[in-house]
Structures are given as C-alpha cells and as structure tokens.
Amino acid sequence: MHFFNRYKQKLLLIISACIIFPFASKSQTDIDAIMMAKNNFCVGGMYAQSSWKNYWEGTFKRNNQNLGTVSTKMVSLMGNYGITNKLNVIAGAPYVWTHATAGTLHGMKGVQDLSLWLKWLPLEKSVGDGTLSVYTIGGFSTPLTNYLADYLPLSIGLHSTTFSGRLMVDYQWSNWFATASGTYTYRNDITIDRTSYYTTQEILSNKVDMPDVFSYNFRAGYRSERLIAELVFDKMITLGGFDIRKNDMPFPSNKMISSMLGVNGKYNFPWVAGLSLTGGGSYTLAGRNVGQSTMYNIGVFYILDFSKKTKSSSKTSTKN
C-alpha cells in the first residue's frame, strides 16, 4: 500500500507538471465529463494558438518555402449554463486571425462560427468502486460572417453549417478517471467565389460537397474539485474527400485525417470561489492533408450562481 501511494503521488506530480507548460486542447465543456450545476453560469475567455511548418500533401510529408510557418491565433468567448444538474447548454464564438511567415499570401482575420451544444447526463451509477456516467451531446455551428473558405491554409474557417452528435462514457474511481467519446459531424455544402474548380475531375459549379467527419477522443488522468490534469488522444477522419494535388493549395473538401496527443489542465482558485484557470497543449503525431501543428491554449473562467438570487427573491416574496 505504501508503494502504491508513492506511485500515485509521483504520477500526479508528472501530470500536474504538464499544466505548467503552454497549453492546448479543446475547451473543457462539450468534450469533458463535467456538468454545470442548475442555475449556474460559467463564462470566460480563451486564447489559443497553433503553428506548423511541415504538412502532409496526401500521405507525403513536406514543407513549403512559399508559406514558411503558418500560424492561427484565436480569442473566444464561451459560456456554459446549467438548465438542470443533468442538462447544460454551451455556446461559444471565436475571433480568428492567420499568418504565413513567407511568400505573398496575406493572412485573414475576423469572427468565425457560432457554436451551440446541448449536453445531457442520462445515466450515472455506481459500478465497482467507482462511478460510471454516460453523456449524450448534440451540437450545431454556423458562420457568423461571410469569410472566405476557399483560401486554405489561411482561411479562418470552412464556412460550413454543421450538426454533431456525440456519445461519451466516463468512469471515475476516487480521483482518477478515464473518458471515451465518439462524434459524428454532418457538414452542409458551401459556396465559393469561383464558378469552377478541380478535385479529381473538373467541377463546373460554385457549390462544394463537404465530406462529413467522424472523430473519437480518449482522456485519462486526475480529477478533483480543485484540480484536473489529464492526457488526451484525439483522432479526426473526414468521410470522403480527396488528396491535395502535388504543389497545389489545399481545398475545403480535401480528405483530412489527424492524430493528436496532448495534455489538459484546470485549476480552481481557493481564494476566489468560482474562478478557474484552464489550458492544454497538443501535437499532431500523424496526418493526411493537414499541418503538423503544435497547439496550445489558456483561459480564465468564472461561475455565476443565479440560484442564490432565486432563493433570495423567494424569501422576499414570502415575507411580503
């Protein structure tokens, strides 16, 4: 038992140390196994940055001296409201800007897409010495501005309205947990600013058929009321599309595959109730028609408890 406790402490120290370094991950809302309590509203901002120099042209890994290093930066506002203890609504919208260190292509900037998620916890039960939880999440996103999608890799988005469904299973034993999820995303077709383009054949249209996306996510680590520290693996696969042609620019309907490994962290400050710092970092291990990105993000969030106001109002009404 003494050996196990020492091992447990060392493992926690290693995972916690990851949080000190620059972070990168998806925000800990729609993809994690945490619910916001009823009438609580978590709101905050996040800064994220990714950059790559090498990329996969199909399965061929290369660089491009006409691009140099391509970077994408994002500042986003996000909120998570607890409709009930088992049903949350999550929203977010980012401002994005891109840049290439070489060549003549100029970066772009602007407001990207609005995302909305409903997150439901239909099952939570004791299994063995831990707790098994099952979540279902439905998502929707749509462009907020008329930005160019046909300008990859410097576009700020793909300008497609999407609908997503996710199933997520989480098991927590003491302060240790493991979570697995799978997501299917339907993507609407997009319109580009030219009347013809070439995929594997010439298309005489300005409509682009966007392939749907399947992704899965595994995460495991330490989770308590004060601290979350986790290792994360993400896999994304488009269900269709085609490879980038030799020395050609990427196209919105390319086949895209990526495998990413990273760390996430969240810390709730003890001296200010409801205030937390989040962050993460990740690296693209392998891919197809994507850049080999190094990414990080960091964010600050605060929980507003509206249930206290509701209770206070009820007491006032009763006295009157």
Residue pairs with C-beta under 8 A, 6 or more apart in sequence:
11 222
12 222
12 229
15 221
15 222
15 229
15 230
15 231
15 263
16 222
16 227
16 229
16 265
18 229
18 231
18 263
18 265
18 281
19 229
19 263
19 265
19 267
19 279
21 263
21 281
22 279
22 281
22 296
22 298
23 263
23 264
23 265
23 278
23 279
23 280
23 281
23 296
23 297
23 298
24 48
24 49
24 50
24 262
24 279
24 280
24 281
24 282
24 294
24 295
24 296
24 297
25 232
25 262
25 263
25 264
25 279
25 280
25 281
25 282
25 295
25 297
26 280
27 46
27 76
27 78
27 92
27 278
27 297
27 299
28 34
28 228
28 264
28 266
28 278
29 78
29 80
29 90
29 92
29 117
29 119
30 90
30 117
30 119
30 137
30 139
30 166
31 166
31 168
31 181
31 217
32 179
32 219
33 133
33 135
33 168
33 170
33 172
33 177
33 179
35 82
35 85
35 86
35 88
35 119
35 121
36 42
36 80
36 81
36 82
36 88
36 303
37 82
37 85
37 307
38 82
38 83
38 84
38 85
38 307
39 82
39 305
39 306
39 307
39 310
40 81
40 82
40 303
40 304
40 305
40 306
40 307
41 79
41 80
41 81
41 82
41 303
41 304
41 306
42 79
42 80
42 81
42 301
42 302
42 303
42 304
43 77
43 78
43 79
43 80
43 301
43 302
43 304
44 77
44 78
44 79
44 276
44 278
44 299
44 300
44 301
44 302
45 75
45 76
45 77
45 78
45 299
45 300
46 74
46 75
46 76
46 78
46 278
46 297
46 298
46 299
47 73
47 74
47 75
47 297
47 298
47 299
48 73
48 74
48 75
48 76
48 94
48 295
48 296
48 297
49 71
49 72
49 73
49 74
49 295
49 296
49 297
50 71
50 72
50 291
50 293
50 294
50 295
50 296
51 69
51 70
51 71
51 72
51 293
51 294
51 295
52 69
52 70
52 284
52 291
52 292
52 293
52 294
53 63
53 68
53 69
53 70
53 292
54 61
54 62
54 63
54 291
54 292
55 61
55 62
55 63
55 64
55 153
55 287
55 289
55 290
55 291
55 292
56 62
56 287
56 288
56 289
56 290
56 292
57 243
57 244
57 246
57 289
58 243
58 244
58 288
58 289
59 243
59 288
61 292
65 102
65 103
66 102
66 103
66 104
66 105
67 100
67 101
67 102
67 103
67 105
67 153
68 100
68 101
68 102
68 103
69 100
69 101
69 102
70 98
70 99
70 100
70 101
70 153
70 154
70 291
71 98
71 99
71 100
71 101
72 96
72 97
72 98
72 156
73 96
73 97
73 98
73 99
74 94
74 95
74 96
74 97
74 112
74 297
75 94
75 95
76 92
76 93
76 94
76 95
77 92
77 93
77 94
78 90
78 91
78 92
78 299
78 301
79 90
79 91
79 92
80 88
80 89
80 90
81 88
81 89
81 90
82 88
83 89
85 121
86 120
86 121
86 122
87 118
87 119
87 120
87 121
88 117
88 118
88 119
89 116
89 117
89 118
89 119
90 115
90 116
90 117
90 118
90 119
91 114
91 115
91 116
91 117
92 114
92 115
93 111
93 112
93 113
93 114
93 115
93 144
94 111
94 112
94 113
95 109
95 110
95 111
95 112
96 109
96 110
96 111
96 112
96 156
96 157
97 107
97 108
97 109
97 110
97 156
98 107
98 108
98 109
98 153
98 154
98 155
98 156
99 107
99 154
100 107
100 153
100 154
105 154
106 154
107 154
108 147
108 148
108 151
108 154
108 155
108 156
109 156
110 145
110 147
110 156
111 144
111 145
112 143
112 144
112 145
112 147
112 156
112 157
113 141
113 142
113 143
113 144
113 157
114 141
114 142
114 144
115 139
115 140
115 141
116 139
116 140
116 141
117 137
117 138
117 139
117 140
118 137
118 138
118 139
119 135
119 136
119 137
120 135
120 136
120 137
121 133
121 134
121 135
122 134
122 135
122 136
123 132
123 133
123 134
124 131
124 132
124 133
124 134
125 131
125 132
126 132
127 171
128 173
129 173
129 174
130 171
130 172
130 173
130 174
131 171
131 172
131 173
132 169
132 170
132 171
133 169
133 170
133 171
133 172
134 167
134 168
134 169
134 170
135 166
135 167
135 168
135 169
135 170
135 181
136 165
136 166
136 167
136 168
137 164
137 165
137 166
137 168
137 183
138 163
138 164
138 165
138 166
139 162
139 163
139 164
139 165
139 166
139 185
140 161
140 162
140 163
140 164
141 161
141 162
141 164
142 161
142 162
143 157
143 159
143 160
143 161
147 155
147 156
147 157
147 159
148 155
148 159
148 193
149 155
149 157
149 158
149 159
149 160
149 190
149 192
149 252
150 192
150 193
150 194
150 197
150 208
150 251
150 252
152 249
152 250
152 251
152 252
153 249
153 250
153 291
155 252
158 187
158 190
158 210
158 252
159 190
159 252
160 187
160 188
160 189
160 190
160 210
160 252
161 187
161 188
162 185
162 186
162 187
162 188
163 185
163 186
164 183
164 184
164 185
164 186
165 183
165 184
166 181
166 182
166 183
166 184
167 181
167 182
168 179
168 180
168 181
169 179
169 180
169 181
170 177
170 178
170 179
171 177
171 178
171 179
172 223
175 222
175 223
175 224
176 220
176 221
176 222
176 223
177 220
177 221
177 222
177 223
177 230
178 218
178 219
178 220
179 217
179 218
179 219
179 220
180 216
180 217
180 218
181 216
181 217
182 214
182 215
182 216
182 217
183 213
183 214
183 215
183 216
183 217
184 212
184 213
184 214
185 212
185 213
185 214
185 215
186 212
187 210
187 211
187 212
187 213
188 210
189 207
189 208
189 209
189 210
190 207
190 208
190 210
190 252
191 206
191 207
191 208
192 206
192 208
192 252
193 206
194 206
195 204
195 205
195 206
196 202
196 203
196 204
196 205
197 203
197 208
197 251
198 245
199 242
199 251
199 253
200 242
208 251
208 252
208 253
209 253
210 252
210 253
211 238
211 239
211 240
211 241
211 253
211 255
212 238
212 239
212 240
213 236
213 237
213 238
213 239
214 236
214 237
214 239
215 234
215 235
215 236
215 237
216 234
216 235
217 232
217 233
217 234
217 235
218 232
218 233
219 230
219 231
219 232
219 233
219 264
220 230
220 231
221 228
221 229
221 230
221 231
221 264
222 228
222 229
222 230
223 230
225 268
226 267
226 268
226 270
227 265
227 266
227 267
227 268
228 264
228 265
228 266
228 267
229 263
229 264
229 265
230 263
230 264
230 265
231 261
231 262
231 263
232 260
232 261
232 262
232 263
232 264
232 280
232 282
233 259
233 260
233 261
234 258
234 259
234 260
234 261
234 262
234 282
235 258
235 259
235 260
236 256
236 257
236 258
236 260
237 256
237 257
238 254
238 255
238 256
238 257
240 253
240 255
241 253
241 254
241 255
241 256
241 289
242 251
242 253
242 254
242 255
243 254
243 255
243 288
243 289
244 250
244 251
244 254
244 289
250 289
254 289
255 288
255 289
256 287
256 288
256 289
256 290
257 286
257 287
257 288
257 289
257 290
258 284
258 286
258 287
258 288
258 290
259 284
259 285
259 286
259 287
260 282
260 283
260 284
260 285
260 293
261 282
261 283
261 285
262 280
262 281
262 282
262 283
262 295
263 280
263 281
263 282
264 278
264 279
264 280
265 278
265 279
265 280
266 276
266 277
266 278
266 279
267 276
267 277
267 278
268 275
268 276
269 275
269 276
269 277
273 303
274 302
274 303
274 304
274 305
275 300
275 301
275 302
275 303
276 300
276 301
276 302
276 303
277 298
277 299
277 300
278 297
278 298
278 299
278 300
278 301
279 296
279 297
279 298
279 299
280 296
280 297
281 294
281 295
281 296
282 293
282 294
282 295
282 296
283 292
283 293
283 294
283 295
284 290
284 291
284 292
284 293
284 294
